[in-house]
Amino acid sequence: MASPVIEFKDFSFRYKSQNEDTLKHINLVINKGEKVLILGPSGSGKSTLANCINGLIPFSYPGEIKGSLKVAGIETQESSLFALSNHVGTVQQDSDAQFIGLSVGEDIAFSLENDCVPRSEMLGKVKEAAKTVDMEEFLEELPYDLSGGQKQKVALGGVLHNDVEVLLFDEPLAALDPAMGMTAVDLIDRIFRSGDKTVLIVEHRLEDVLYRHVDRILLVHEGEITLDTTPDELLRSNVLKEMGIREPLYISALKNAGCSFGPEDHLADMDELDINLYKDKLVSHFEEQKTSLKYTVPEGETLLEVKDVSFSYGDFEALKHISFTVKKGERISVIGKNGAGKSTMAKLLCGIVRPQSGTVTFRGKNCMEYSIRELGQLIGYVMQNPNQMLVKDMIRDEIQLAMKLNNLPEETVEKNTEEVLKMTDLYPMRNWPISVLSYGQRKRVTIASILSLRPEIIIVDEPTAGQDYKHYTEIMNFLENLNKEYGITILFITHDMHLAIEYTDRSIVFSDGELLADDYVFRVLSDKEAIEKANLKNTSLVLLAEKAGIDPELFIHAFIDEERRNRAHG
């Protein structure tokens, strides 16, 4: 008989600072040993739901609770954060907020130290955990000096030893490259299968989570659980698009081809997908789309030229003899594994660090002749972690800060502020304090503040991290409009292959500090050798094309063209 480990009974919660309930009449039972995905757009209440389970609500985020929530038989509101932490282990989305140790090794060892594990035994366990998450070479490093993806790996390593009934992962894939994302999903699945733990995953990247089996998906919308179903049932429906959640790419491709799904179809696992049910329609649709394929070559003037650039951090070579050009109006995805050199390249382009050899020129002028402030007006950089950019207490003040520092007229400051607030869906929150914003909302504030200066080039580091599909689409459409209407050139540093496919024409691929590829997106993503070296993964479009006997490169090209036409027509 199933044994409940989490029980919500007519449970509602309202934050102290809010007038309305964020969670409304939740009735939910999660049994011991289940693996559950909590899915929903930003603001839906899914993170609030998770924080009720781990005790952050009400002990860190106070508010009014109605009804009952029991975790491992304990009524949470009558317990304590410490008591609940003995039953629920959490990997937070913002890993900076979770670090305790002064080194990677100390942080991974924290739960073992709490359990008084002997040092001789502890060292072996820490090394094994670090090896599992590919961080064994960083045990002596400061956690705060790591990249976003590396920090997430450390946080994952830190929960491997937790002796708790429930493990809660809050967007564990947000900062990870695709291959490491697969490793993380594998790791979570291995933890799940190795014992009696109940695993809860809060995540936007549905397709990536479904790489391994999930028992249930809870769809949260406007503070209520609107759907409690299986992955196959969810993918057969049209609920995802209605809720503004991204479908897996292969599901979109099948639907574009007019394929319909029956109640017995297995859709959540590509290995179980019976291609014979859809092959005829898929091939026929592809042949129609193939006739209109075009190869566009950028014709704008050269804005940036990177020539034979190298840069090292001490003995570590972050970039090795890199050369490429960027033309006005291009949209480029800069992709590669964590630590490949992408963010270092961005800092070089913005003047935050300077080349140790080689040159970077803007419209033919050596960037060494510009100050950081001067380059900042030409090339805007939106950092991966919004908390590293935010200075002011209020949203409006933060967005206006850069414009005021650059002495723009008050009229321009107000006009630009109003425009970017509306475009980034922050206008209703314009007078909110930044301290109450979610990670994804903070990300939007940083993008808005950079866009307000109207630079010629924008470099956006992981724009989709922490964003649900609805807000991601709004921001990306806004950036796309800036590109088309104002000719602003955009470089996206990203792990999100969906973003590369949907919004960029060209990909520059880094691997271990070297430039691995520079070509059309559809060619890069169908190049298995480049994908493997860059720690990416074959997209589900490649796998679907291979199953159907279609050339993957042409299939991806046709899919990209069709998706962009569909988006252009609303």
N, C-alpha and C positions, 0 to 999 in steps of 0.2 A: 504493500500500500504506500502511495506517495506521502512523503513527510514534508509539510510546509516549513520553509525556513524564513520566508518573508510573507507577511499577511497585512494588507491594507483593508480596513473596513470603514467605508463611508468617510474616507480621509480627505480633509481639505487643509490648505495652508495659505496664509497671507503674510507676506513680508511686513515687517514693522513699518517700513516707509511707504507701503502701497495701500490703496483704498479698496482694491478688489483681490479676490483669491487668485493665486497663481496656479494652485492645484485644486480641482473641484471634484468632490465625491468620488474618490478613487477606491475602487473595489478590485483587489488583485491578489492572487496567490501565486507565489513562485516556490516550487518544490525543491527540495534538496537534490543536487546533482543535475540541475537543468542549466542549459547554456542559452542565455536570452539576450537578444539585441534590442536596445531601446533606441528607437528611430523617431525623428521629428524635426521640423524646421526650427531655426533659432527663435527663442521666445515662446516655444510650445510648452515648456515646463519640464522637459526631459532631464535637464541638469538639476533642476529643483527636486525632481523625483529621486534622482540618484543621491543628492545631498541629504535627503530625508533618511535614506537607507543607511548611509555611513555615519550619520549623527552630526554632520556639519550644521544641519537644521535639526533642532533649534539652538544648538550650543555655540555655534560660531555666527550663524545668521538668524537672529531672533525674529519671531513673528507669532502669529496666532494659529494654533493647531486645533482642528476639530476632528473627531473620530479617533480611530485607533491605527497604530502601525506597530507590529511586533516583528522583531528580527531575532531569530534563534530563540523565540519564546519570550523575549524581553520587550516590554512596552517602552519604546524609544524615548518618549518625552519624560518618562520617570527614571531614565537611566543617566548616563554621562558619556561624554565623547570618549574618554579613556576606556570605559567598560565596553562600548560598542566597537572600539578599534580592536578588541580581542576577538571579535566575530567577523568584522568586515575590513578587508584590506583594500586600499584605493591607490590607483595610479592616476594622478590628476593630469588634466590637459596642460596646465601651466606648470611644467616640471620645476621651474625656478622656485615656486612656492613650496616645493616638497623636499628640497635638499636640506640635509642636516649635517652631513660630514664635511670635513675640509678637503677631502680627496674623494675620487671615484670609489676607491677601495673601502674607505670608511663609510661612505653612504650605502654601498651594497651590503656592508657588514652590519648595518644598524639593527635590523631585527634580530640577527644572531646574537649581538651583544645584549640586547634586551632579554633574550632567552638564556643568557649566561652560558652560551656554548664555549667550550674550552678553546683557547687561542689556536692550539695546534690543529684542531678540527676545523675551526672557523676559516683559517687561511685557505685550505683546500676548497671549501665550499664557495668562498668569495671568488677565487680564481676560476672555478668551474662556471659560476653564474656569469662572470665577466666574459668568459669565452663563449657562452651560449648567446649573449647579446652582442658579440663582436666588439668588445671593449677591453680585452685583456691587455692591450698595449697602453691603456690610459689610466691604469690603476692609481698612479701617483699624481694625476692631473687634478686641478681645481675644477669642480663641476661647472662653475659659472663661466669658465673659459672655453667651454665646449660649444659646438654648433647646436642648433635646436634639435636636430635629429639625434646627435650623440647624447644630449641630455635625456631625450626620451628613452634611449636604450638603457641608460643608467637607471632611470626610474623603473623600467621593466625588470632589470636585474635585481633591484632592491626588494621586489615582492616575491621572488622565487622561493624564499624560505619562510614566507609568512604562514604560520599555522592557524589559519582562520577558516570558517565555513564558507564565507562569501568573498569573492574577489571582484572588485568593481573597477573597470577600466574606462576612464573618461577620455574619449577621443585619443586612443593610444597610437593611432597611425598619423596624426595630424602633421608631424614634422619629419616623418620617415620617407626615405626614397622608396620606390615601388618594390624593389627586391627585399629591402629590409622590412617593409610593410608586410610582405608575404612571410618573412621570417617571424615577425611579431605575431601574426595570426597563427602561424604554426606553433609558436611558443605558448601562446594563450591556450591553444587547443591541446597541447601536450600537458600543460598544467591541469587543464580540465579533466583530461582522460586519466591522469596518473593518480587521482584520488577521488574523494567524495565532495569536492568543492563545487559550489554553485558559482557560475561565472556570469556577470552582467557586463555588457559592452555598450557604452554610449558612443555612437560614431556616425559621421555623415557618409563615410565612404562605403556604401552598401555593397558594391561589387567586390571590394577588397575583403570585407569581413566574410562574405559568402564564399570566399576561397576555401574555407573549412566549414563543416556542418554547424548549423545553428538550429536549436530545437524550436524556438519561438521568436517572433518579432512583435514587439509592442510598438504601435504607432501612436505617438502622443501629439495632440493638436489642441491648442487653446486650453491647456490645463487638464485635459481629459484623455483617457485612453480610448481612442476611437476604433482601434483594431487590435486584436490579439490573435495572431494567425501564424501559419507556417510560411517559410520563404517561397515555396512553390505557389501557394495561393496568392501571396502578395504580388509576385511577378506576373501572374496570369491576369491580374486586375489592372485597371488604369488609375488606381488610387495614388500611386507615386507622383504622377504628373499633376494630378488634381491638388496634391498637397505641396507641390513645389519641391519634390525630392528627385534627385537624379536617378534615372534608370541605369542599369548596367548597359554598356555599349552594345553588347551583342543582342540584348533584348530590343533596343532601339532599332538596330539594323534589321532584325526579323520583322518588327512591326512596320518599318518603312517599306518592306517588301510585301506587305499585305498578309503576313502569316497570322493565323489565329491559333489560340491555345486551348486544348481540352483539359478536363479535370484530372486526367491521368498523366499529363505531360510533366516531365522532370526538367525544370528550367533553372533551378538554383545552382546546379552543378554541371559545368560544361562537359565533364567526362561522361555524364549520364544523358546528355542531350542527344536525342535521336534525330540526327540531321536528315534522315530520309523523309521525315514528316514535313520538312520545310525546304528541301534542296531545290525542287523545281521552281518554286516561287522566288527563292533567293537568287538563283542563277539567272532567271528570266529578268528580274528587276535589275540586276547588275548589268546585264547586257544592254538594257535600255539606258542606264545612267552612263555607261562607259562612252557612249557616242559623243557626249557633250563635255568630256574632260578637257581642261585647259591647263597649260603650264605658264604661270605668270612670272615674269622676271622684273624685279624692282628697277625702276628707271630714275628714281630720285637722286639728288646729289649726295655725295659721300659726306656724312656728318662726322663719324668716328672712324679712326683707323688705328688698330692695335697691331704693332709690328714687333715681332720677336721679343715679347715681354716675358720677363721672369721675375719671380718674387719668392723670398724665403722668410719663414719665421725661425730664426736661429738656424739650426741644421736641417729643418724640415722644408723641402722644396714644395711650396704650395702651387706655383705656376712655373711651367717649363717651356720657354720659347713659343709663346702663344701669338698667333697672328690671325686677324679677321677684320672685316670692315662692316660698318652699319650705315645703310643709306636712309635718307629722310623718308619717313612714312612707313618704314618696315615694322612688322610685328614679329618678334623673335622669341622663341622659348629657349632658355638656357637650362639644360637638363644634365643630370648626372647624379651619382650617389653622394651621400653625405660625406663631406670632407674632400670632394673632388676638385675644389678650387673655384666654384661658382661665386660664392659670396666674396671671396678675396678679389676676384675679377671685378665685381661690382664696386668694391671699395676703391680699387685702382681707377676705375672710370670716373668716380665721383671725387677723386683727389684725397680721400680719407687716408690712404696709403699711396706711396709713389713707387713706380717701377725701379727695381734695382739694376735692370738692364732692359734695353729696348725702349720704345716710345709709344705714347698714346697721344693722338692729335685730334682736335675738334676743329672741323673746317680748315684743316691744314696747319693750325697753330698748335704747337706743343703744349700739352696740358700742364706741364711744369711751370709755364709762364702765368697760369691762372692761380689765384688763391682758392681755398676751399669754398669760400663764400661766393666767389665769382662763378666757379663751376656749379655750385648749388643752384644758381639761377638758370643754368643751361641744362643741367642733368639732375633730376629729382630722384631721390633714393628712398623707397619705402622699406624699412627694415622688416625682417621676419618676425621679430618679437616686438609687438607694439609697446610693451612696458618700457623698452629701452628708448623710445622716442617721446613719450608723453611727459610734458613739463607742467602744464597748467592744471588747475583743479576743475575747470568747467569746459564743456565741449566747445562752445562758441569761442572762448578765449584761446583754446588750443589751436583751432583752425586759423584764427586770425594772427597768431604769434609770428609766423614766418613772414607774412605780408607786412606786418608792422615793423619787424626788424629790417625789412628791405625798403622801408619808408614809402610804401605805396599810398596813394591818396585815400582818404577815409571813404570816399564814395566807391572807389574800386574795391576796397576791403569789404565793405558791406555787400556789394553786388556779388563778388566772388563767393563770399561766405554763404549767402542765401542759395546760390546756385549749387554749390557742392553739397550743402546740407540736404537739399532735395534729391539730388542725383544719387547720393549714397544712402538714402532712406534714414537719415539722421535728423531730419527737420523736426519731427515730433519730440525729439530728445534734446533739442538745441540748448536748452537751459539746464540740462541735467549735470550733476557732478560726474566726473570720469570714474570715480571710485565705485559707483554702482553698476558700471557697464560690464558685460560679459567680455571674454577674450575676443570673440568675433566682432563685437561692437567696437571695441578699442581699435581693432585692426582697421575698421572702416574710418574711424576718426583720423588715424595716421595717413591713410590714403587721401582723405579729403583735404588735410592740411598741406600735403605736397601738391596736390592738383590745383590748389588755390593760386599757386605761383605761376601756373601755365608754363612749365619748362618745356624745352624742345624735345628732350628725351626723358622718359620716366623708366626707372628700373624698379620693378616691384618684386620683392623677395617673398615667395610663397604666399601669393594673394588669397589662395583658397583655404589656407590653414585656419581652422576655427569658423569657417563660413558654411552655412547650409546652402543648398543649391539655389534657393530663391534669392538670397542676398548676394551670393556669388554671381549669379546671372545678372543681377542689377548692376553690380560693380563692373563686371566684365563688359556688359553692353555699354555702360557709360564710358569705360576706357576705349572700347572699340569705336564709339562715336567720336571721342576726342581724336582718335587716330584718323578717322575718315574725314571729319569736318574741319579739323584744325591742323592736320598733318603731323600731329605729335607722334614721335617714334617711341615704341614701347618694347622693352626687354622684360620678359617674365622669367625670373629664376623660380623654377618649379619642379616638384616631383609628380605633379598631377598630369598624367598623360591625356586625360579628358580635356584639360585646358589647352595643351599643345595642339590637340586635334581640332578643337572647336574655334580657337581664337588666334592661332599663329600660322604663318605660312612657312617659316623656316626654323630649323632647330640647330643650335650649337651645342654639341655634346662634350662634356668634360669627364675625364677619368684619371684619377691620381695625378692631377695637375697638368695633364696633357689635353690638347684638343683632339678629340677622337673622331668627330664628324661635324660637318657643316653643310646641310643640304635641306631640301624640301622635307616637311614634317612626315609626309606619308612614306618617303624613302627611308628616313631615319628609323621610324617605328616598325618598319618591315625588315630592317637589317638585323638579323639575329646575332651576328658577331658583335655589332656595336651595342646592342641591347644588353648582351651578357657582360661585356667589358665595363659598361657604364653602370652596372648594378640596377638596371631597369628591369622590366618584365615584358614579355610579349603581351600586347593588349588582347582582349577577348575578340577583337575584330580579326586579328591574325589567326587565332585558333578557329574561329568560325569560318573564315575563308578557306583554311586548309581542310577543314572537315567537308566543305562543299566543293572542293576541287577548284577554287578560284584563286587567281594570282593575288597574294596578300597586298602587295604594293598598290595595284590598281583598285582593289576592293576598298582599301582605306582612303585612297584618293576620291573614289566615287562617293563614299560615305561622307567625307568632309564636305564635298561640294553640295550634296543634297541637304545636309544639316544646316549649312549656311544659307542655302536658298529658303529652307523652311523658316529659319530664324528671321530672315529679311522680310518674309511675307507674314510675319506675326505669329 
